[in-house]
Amino acid sequence: MVRYSNELKLEVVKYTKKYGISDASKKYNVAITTIYRWQSKYEKYGISGFSRKPTEKYSFEDKLKIIEYYRKHGKMATIRTYDICDSVFMNWEHKLLVYGENELLKENRGRPKKDQSKSELSENEDLLDEVQRLRLENAYLKKLDALVQNRERKQRKKK
């Protein structure tokens, strides 16, 4: 993902007002949807609107409401109304269509947590394997020692 400076965003918005969105998109090589988002943020908040906003958590009902609005009014209207990136609500719609409503209920942020029980099980299995290996090694050494002692006894008897 490309990060643009606030100065460039302001320049693009001002150029868009003067020459139009398609010319600005071609000149600065920025997607039209991105320019629309920058315009709406600039109109609502001024230059401070270009700063990254903290991520929001949307409830299941909010997600459904945004998806419904997107289906009725389209992508650009949804971006302007809810001030949300199009990939977010389009991803929600995809999950809804493919996996159903239960997928929207899940909170899938960040890296999945490690399953502690699996790591503990593997650690226990490793310890059991090591104990088994040490027992076999001990039994082998006892047999070897018994054979050596037996050989020494035979040699003493021969003398």
C-alpha positions as a Markdown table, in Angstrom:
| # | Residue | x | y | z |
|---|---|---|---|---|
| 1 | Met | 0.0 | 0.0 | 0.0 |
| 2 | Val | 1.4 | 3.4 | -1.0 |
| 3 | Arg | 1.4 | 6.1 | 1.6 |
| 4 | Tyr | 1.0 | 9.7 | 0.3 |
| 5 | Ser | 2.1 | 12.8 | 2.1 |
| 6 | Asn | -0.5 | 15.3 | 3.3 |
| 7 | Glu | 1.0 | 17.9 | 1.1 |
| 8 | Leu | 0.5 | 15.7 | -2.0 |
| 9 | Lys | -3.1 | 14.9 | -1.0 |
| 10 | Leu | -3.8 | 18.6 | -0.6 |
| 11 | Glu | -2.2 | 19.3 | -4.0 |
| 12 | Val | -4.3 | 16.6 | -5.7 |
| 13 | Val | -7.5 | 17.9 | -4.1 |
| 14 | Lys | -6.9 | 21.5 | -5.2 |
| 15 | Tyr | -5.9 | 20.3 | -8.7 |
| 16 | Thr | -9.1 | 18.2 | -8.8 |
| 17 | Lys | -11.2 | 21.3 | -8.0 |
| 18 | Lys | -9.5 | 23.2 | -10.8 |
| 19 | Tyr | -9.2 | 20.6 | -13.6 |
| 20 | Gly | -11.5 | 17.7 | -12.7 |
| 21 | Ile | -11.0 | 14.3 | -11.1 |
| 22 | Ser | -10.0 | 12.3 | -14.2 |
| 23 | Asp | -7.2 | 14.8 | -15.1 |
| 24 | Ala | -6.0 | 14.7 | -11.5 |
| 25 | Ser | -6.0 | 10.9 | -11.5 |
| 26 | Lys | -3.9 | 10.8 | -14.7 |
| 27 | Lys | -1.5 | 13.5 | -13.7 |
| 28 | Tyr | -0.8 | 12.1 | -10.2 |
| 29 | Asn | -1.3 | 8.5 | -11.0 |
| 30 | Val | -3.8 | 8.0 | -8.2 |
| 31 | Ala | -7.1 | 6.0 | -8.3 |
| 32 | Ile | -10.3 | 8.0 | -8.7 |
| 33 | Thr | -11.8 | 6.4 | -5.6 |
| 34 | Thr | -8.8 | 7.5 | -3.6 |
| 35 | Ile | -9.2 | 11.1 | -4.8 |
| 36 | Tyr | -12.9 | 11.0 | -3.9 |
| 37 | Arg | -12.0 | 9.8 | -0.4 |
| 38 | Trp | -9.4 | 12.6 | 0.0 |
| 39 | Gln | -11.9 | 15.2 | -1.2 |
| 40 | Ser | -14.6 | 14.1 | 1.2 |
| 41 | Lys | -12.1 | 14.0 | 4.1 |
| 42 | Tyr | -10.8 | 17.5 | 3.2 |
| 43 | Glu | -14.4 | 18.9 | 2.9 |
| 44 | Lys | -15.4 | 17.4 | 6.3 |
| 45 | Tyr | -12.2 | 17.9 | 8.4 |
| 46 | Gly | -9.8 | 20.1 | 6.4 |
| 47 | Ile | -6.2 | 19.1 | 6.2 |
| 48 | Ser | -6.4 | 17.2 | 9.5 |
| 49 | Gly | -8.7 | 14.8 | 7.7 |
| 50 | Phe | -5.7 | 13.4 | 5.8 |
| 51 | Ser | -4.3 | 12.0 | 9.0 |
| 52 | Arg | -5.0 | 8.3 | 9.6 |
| 53 | Lys | -8.0 | 7.8 | 11.8 |
| 54 | Pro | -8.0 | 5.1 | 14.5 |
| 55 | Thr | -9.6 | 1.8 | 13.3 |
| 56 | Glu | -13.2 | 1.3 | 14.3 |
| 57 | Lys | -14.9 | -1.8 | 15.3 |
| 58 | Tyr | -18.3 | -2.3 | 13.5 |
| 59 | Ser | -21.1 | -4.3 | 15.0 |
| 60 | Phe | -22.8 | -7.0 | 13.0 |
| 61 | Glu | -25.8 | -4.7 | 12.5 |
| 62 | Asp | -23.6 | -1.8 | 11.2 |
| 63 | Lys | -21.9 | -4.1 | 8.7 |
| 64 | Leu | -25.3 | -5.2 | 7.3 |
| 65 | Lys | -26.5 | -1.6 | 7.2 |
| 66 | Ile | -23.4 | -0.5 | 5.3 |
| 67 | Ile | -23.6 | -3.5 | 2.9 |
| 68 | Glu | -27.3 | -2.7 | 2.2 |
| 69 | Tyr | -26.4 | 1.0 | 1.6 |
| 70 | Tyr | -23.7 | -0.1 | -0.8 |
| 71 | Arg | -26.0 | -2.3 | -2.8 |
| 72 | Lys | -28.6 | 0.5 | -3.1 |
| 73 | His | -26.4 | 3.6 | -3.6 |
| 74 | Gly | -23.1 | 2.3 | -5.0 |
| 75 | Lys | -19.5 | 2.4 | -3.9 |
| 76 | Met | -18.7 | 6.1 | -4.1 |
| 77 | Ala | -21.8 | 7.1 | -2.1 |
| 78 | Thr | -21.0 | 4.5 | 0.6 |
| 79 | Ile | -17.4 | 5.8 | 0.8 |
| 80 | Arg | -18.6 | 9.4 | 1.2 |
| 81 | Thr | -21.4 | 8.6 | 3.7 |
| 82 | Tyr | -19.6 | 6.2 | 6.0 |
| 83 | Asp | -16.0 | 7.5 | 5.5 |
| 84 | Ile | -14.9 | 3.9 | 5.1 |
| 85 | Cys | -12.5 | 2.3 | 2.6 |
| 86 | Asp | -14.3 | 0.4 | -0.2 |
| 87 | Ser | -12.2 | -2.7 | 0.3 |
| 88 | Val | -13.6 | -3.1 | 3.8 |
| 89 | Phe | -17.3 | -3.2 | 3.0 |
| 90 | Met | -16.7 | -5.1 | -0.2 |
| 91 | Asn | -14.8 | -7.7 | 1.8 |
| 92 | Trp | -17.8 | -7.9 | 4.2 |
| 93 | Glu | -20.2 | -8.4 | 1.2 |
| 94 | His | -18.0 | -11.2 | -0.1 |
| 95 | Lys | -17.9 | -12.9 | 3.2 |
| 96 | Leu | -21.7 | -12.6 | 3.5 |
| 97 | Leu | -22.3 | -14.1 | 0.1 |
| 98 | Val | -19.8 | -16.9 | 0.3 |
| 99 | Tyr | -19.8 | -17.9 | 4.0 |
| 100 | Gly | -23.0 | -16.4 | 5.3 |
| 101 | Glu | -23.9 | -14.2 | 8.2 |
| 102 | Asn | -21.9 | -16.1 | 10.8 |
| 103 | Glu | -18.6 | -15.0 | 9.1 |
| 104 | Leu | -19.5 | -11.4 | 9.7 |
| 105 | Leu | -19.9 | -12.1 | 13.4 |
| 106 | Lys | -16.3 | -13.2 | 13.7 |
| 107 | Glu | -13.6 | -10.7 | 14.8 |
| 108 | Asn | -10.7 | -11.5 | 12.5 |
| 109 | Arg | -8.2 | -8.8 | 13.4 |
| 110 | Gly | -4.5 | -9.5 | 13.7 |
| 111 | Arg | -2.5 | -12.6 | 13.8 |
| 112 | Pro | -4.4 | -15.7 | 15.1 |
| 113 | Lys | -3.5 | -16.6 | 18.6 |
| 114 | Lys | -1.4 | -19.7 | 19.2 |
| 115 | Asp | -3.3 | -22.6 | 20.7 |
| 116 | Gln | -1.7 | -23.1 | 24.1 |
| 117 | Ser | -3.0 | -26.6 | 24.4 |
| 118 | Lys | -1.2 | -27.7 | 21.2 |
| 119 | Ser | 2.1 | -26.3 | 22.3 |
| 120 | Glu | 1.8 | -27.9 | 25.7 |
| 121 | Leu | 0.9 | -31.2 | 24.1 |
| 122 | Ser | 3.9 | -31.1 | 21.8 |
| 123 | Glu | 6.2 | -30.2 | 24.7 |
| 124 | Asn | 4.9 | -33.1 | 26.7 |
| 125 | Glu | 5.4 | -35.4 | 23.7 |
| 126 | Asp | 8.9 | -34.2 | 23.3 |
| 127 | Leu | 9.6 | -34.9 | 26.9 |
| 128 | Leu | 8.2 | -38.4 | 26.7 |
| 129 | Asp | 10.2 | -39.1 | 23.6 |
| 130 | Glu | 13.4 | -38.0 | 25.4 |
| 131 | Val | 12.6 | -40.1 | 28.4 |
| 132 | Gln | 12.0 | -43.2 | 26.1 |
| 133 | Arg | 15.3 | -42.5 | 24.3 |
| 134 | Leu | 17.2 | -42.2 | 27.6 |
| 135 | Arg | 15.7 | -45.4 | 28.9 |
| 136 | Leu | 16.8 | -47.3 | 25.8 |
| 137 | Glu | 20.3 | -45.8 | 26.1 |
| 138 | Asn | 20.5 | -46.8 | 29.7 |
| 139 | Ala | 19.3 | -50.4 | 29.0 |
| 140 | Tyr | 21.9 | -50.6 | 26.2 |
| 141 | Leu | 24.7 | -49.4 | 28.4 |
| 142 | Lys | 23.7 | -51.9 | 31.2 |
| 143 | Lys | 23.8 | -54.8 | 28.7 |
| 144 | Leu | 27.2 | -53.6 | 27.3 |
| 145 | Asp | 28.6 | -53.3 | 30.8 |
| 146 | Ala | 27.3 | -56.8 | 31.7 |
| 147 | Leu | 28.9 | -58.2 | 28.6 |
| 148 | Val | 32.2 | -56.6 | 29.4 |
| 149 | Gln | 32.1 | -57.9 | 33.0 |
| 150 | Asn | 31.2 | -61.3 | 31.8 |
| 151 | Arg | 34.2 | -61.3 | 29.3 |
| 152 | Glu | 36.5 | -60.2 | 32.1 |
| 153 | Arg | 35.4 | -63.0 | 34.4 |
| 154 | Lys | 36.0 | -65.6 | 31.7 |
| 155 | Gln | 39.5 | -64.2 | 31.1 |
| 156 | Arg | 40.2 | -64.4 | 34.8 |
| 157 | Lys | 39.1 | -68.0 | 35.0 |
| 158 | Lys | 41.4 | -68.9 | 32.1 |
| 159 | Lys | 44.4 | -67.5 | 33.8 |
